[in-house]
Amino acid sequence: MPESRKQLPGAEAVTWRKTGDEAVILNLETSEYYSANETGTFIWEQLNAGRKAGRIAAALAEEYGIPSEQAQRDTQAFLADLARLKIIGPEALK
């Protein structure tokens, strides 16, 4: 059963499922999917909670005790992958 979360703007055809610490995110229109590890799942859940990239990176740094610069890079890379697969729109990269 997909997680019931706030729908991301422009992602009406996206569904996802969390299993343990990982998530599988699927674009139903393109059949593209993304398998996220624990940190990717953390970012995805933050995004679904309506947070912007900067706040997500700050939360990631705090949650995992990593430098803020690394958290910024990791967050942007993850969001860029999702945008490439048309799971999120480019506005989510901001």
MINU-462321 format. One record per atom (N, C-alpha, C): x, y, z; residue in one letter. Coordinates in steps of 0.05 Angstrom, whole numbers, padded with zeros to 5 digits, always signed. Atoms other than C-alpha are relative to their C-alpha. Example, Ala and Ser with C-alpha at 12.3 -4.5 7.8 and 13.67 -1.06 7.14 Angstrom:
BEGIN
+00018-00024+00000A
+00246-00090+00156A
+00018+00024+00000A
-00016-00024-00001S
+00273-00021+00143S
-00015+00022+00014S
***
This chain:
BEGIN
+00017-00024+00000M
+00000+00000+00000M
+00018+00025+00000M
-00016-00025+00001P
+00030+00068-00019P
-00004+00016+00026P
+00001-00018-00022E
+00046+00116+00036E
-00021+00022-00006E
+00018-00021+00005S
-00009+00167+00044S
+00013+00026+00011S
-00013-00025-00006R
+00026+00234+00043R
-00011+00022-00017R
+00007-00023+00016K
+00015+00304+00017K
+00010-00004-00028K
-00008+00003+00028Q
+00017+00303-00059Q
+00018+00023-00008Q
-00018-00021+00010L
+00075+00341-00088L
-00012+00013-00025L
+00010-00014+00024P
+00056+00394-00139P
+00013-00011-00025P
-00011+00011+00025G
+00064+00367-00209G
+00007-00029+00000G
-00007+00028-00003A
+00072+00296-00184A
-00025-00017+00006A
+00025+00015-00005E
+00000+00271-00186E
+00002-00029-00008E
-00003+00028+00009A
+00022+00207-00222A
+00022-00014+00014A
-00022+00012-00014V
+00074+00190-00170V
-00011-00014+00025V
+00007+00015-00024T
+00066+00137-00116T
+00026-00011+00012T
-00024+00011-00012W
+00114+00108-00067W
-00007-00018+00023W
+00003+00019-00022R
+00124+00055-00015R
+00026-00001+00016R
-00023+00002-00018K
+00170+00054+00045K
+00001-00028+00012K
-00005+00026-00011T
+00199-00013+00066T
+00024+00001+00018T
-00023-00003-00018G
+00242-00010+00128G
+00011+00029-00002G
-00012-00026+00002D
+00291+00047+00118D
+00002+00010-00029D
-00002-00007+00028E
+00284+00048+00042E
-00027+00006-00012E
+00025-00007+00014A
+00232+00074-00007A
+00003-00006-00030A
+00001+00003+00029V
+00212+00058-00078V
-00020+00021-00010V
+00016-00022+00010I
+00184+00118-00116I
-00006-00005-00029I
+00007+00008+00027L
+00146+00106-00181L
-00017+00022-00013L
+00016-00018+00017N
+00122+00153-00236N
-00018-00018-00016N
+00019+00018+00014L
+00059+00118-00261L
-00003+00007-00030L
+00002-00007+00028E
+00059+00157-00326E
+00023-00010-00017E
-00024+00007+00016T
+00130+00140-00348T
+00010-00028+00007T
-00009+00025-00010S
+00139+00075-00309S
+00029+00001+00010S
-00026-00004-00011E
+00205+00104-00284E
-00002-00003+00031E
+00000+00002-00029Y
+00222+00086-00212Y
+00027+00005+00011Y
-00024-00007-00014Y
+00274+00105-00162Y
+00000-00015+00027Y
-00003+00014-00026S
+00298+00062-00104S
+00018+00017+00017S
-00015-00018-00018A
+00321+00106-00047A
+00010-00015+00025A
-00011+00011-00025N
+00367+00086+00009N
-00010+00015+00024N
+00010-00013-00025E
+00358+00110+00081E
+00001+00030-00002E
-00002-00029+00002T
+00383+00180+00068T
-00018+00012-00022T
+00018-00008+00021G
+00345+00186+00003G
-00029+00000+00009G
+00027+00002-00011T
+00282+00164+00039T
-00005+00023+00019T
+00002-00023-00018F
+00295+00217+00092F
-00006+00025-00016F
+00003-00023+00017I
+00301+00270+00037I
-00028+00000-00012I
+00026+00003+00013W
+00238+00244+00002W
-00022+00007+00020W
+00021-00005-00020E
+00197+00246+00066E
-00001+00030+00007E
-00001-00028-00006Q
+00221+00317+00080Q
-00013+00016-00023Q
+00011-00012+00023L
+00202+00337+00009L
-00031-00002+00000L
+00029+00005-00002N
+00133+00306+00018N
-00013+00016+00023N
+00010-00016-00022A
+00125+00346+00082A
-00001+00029-00008A
+00002-00027+00010G
+00130+00409+00040G
+00025+00017+00004G
-00025-00015-00005R
+00201+00429+00057R
+00015+00005-00026R
-00016-00007+00023K
+00246+00464+00007K
+00028-00012+00003K
-00027+00013+00001A
+00316+00439-00013A
+00018+00010+00022A
-00018-00010-00020G
+00353+00485+00035G
-00006-00010+00028G
+00008+00011-00026R
+00313+00463+00096R
+00004-00030+00001R
-00005+00029+00000I
+00318+00391+00075I
+00029-00006+00005I
-00029+00004-00004A
+00394+00396+00071A
+00008+00005+00029A
-00006-00006-00028A
+00397+00428+00140A
-00010-00022+00018A
+00011+00022-00016A
+00353+00373+00169A
+00017-00026-00004A
-00017+00023+00006L
+00396+00320+00134L
+00027+00002+00016L
-00025-00004-00014A
+00460+00349+00164A
-00004-00005+00030A
+00005+00004-00028E
+00429+00350+00233E
-00006-00029+00007E
+00008+00028-00005E
+00398+00280+00228E
+00024-00019-00001E
-00022+00019+00005Y
+00462+00246+00203Y
+00027+00010+00010Y
-00025-00011-00010G
+00515+00291+00234G
+00021+00004-00021G
-00019-00005+00022I
+00547+00309+00168I
+00003+00030-00005I
-00004-00028+00006P
+00576+00375+00145P
-00022+00011-00018P
+00022-00012+00015S
+00524+00423+00116S
+00006+00000-00030S
-00007+00000+00029E
+00562+00427+00049E
-00005-00027-00012E
+00005+00027+00010Q
+00558+00352+00041Q
-00030-00005-00002Q
+00029+00004+00000A
+00484+00352+00060A
-00012+00015-00024A
+00010-00016+00023Q
+00472+00407+00007Q
+00005-00016-00026Q
-00007+00015+00025R
+00508+00366-00047R
-00017-00025-00002R
+00015+00025+00000D
+00473+00301-00028D
-00030+00006-00006D
+00028-00007+00005T
+00404+00334-00027T
-00004+00008-00029T
+00002-00009+00028Q
+00415+00369-00094Q
+00003-00024-00020Q
-00005+00023+00018A
+00441+00304-00126A
-00025-00018+00000A
+00024+00017-00002F
+00381+00264-00101F
-00024+00013-00015F
+00022-00014+00013L
+00331+00317-00124L
+00004+00001-00030L
-00005+00000+00029A
+00365+00322-00192A
-00006-00027-00013A
+00007+00027+00010D
+00358+00247-00201D
-00030-00003-00003D
+00029+00002+00001L
+00284+00251-00185L
-00011+00017-00022L
+00009-00018+00022A
+00275+00310-00233A
+00006-00013-00027A
-00007+00013+00025R
+00311+00272-00288R
-00020-00022-00007R
+00019+00021+00005L
+00262+00215-00280L
-00029+00010+00000L
+00026-00014+00000K
+00204+00265-00279K
-00018-00009+00023K
+00015+00007-00025I
+00184+00243-00209I
-00007+00026+00014I
+00006-00027-00011I
+00189+00316-00186I
+00005+00020-00022I
-00005-00021+00019G
+00188+00381-00225G
+00025+00016+00008G
-00024-00015-00006P
+00247+00428-00230P
-00003+00020+00022P
+00004-00019-00023E
+00215+00475-00179E
+00008-00012+00027E
-00008+00013-00025A
+00232+00424-00125A
+00030+00002+00005A
-00029-00003-00003L
+00306+00436-00137L
+00008+00025+00014L
-00006-00026-00012K
+00301+00506-00107K
-00002-00001+00030K
***
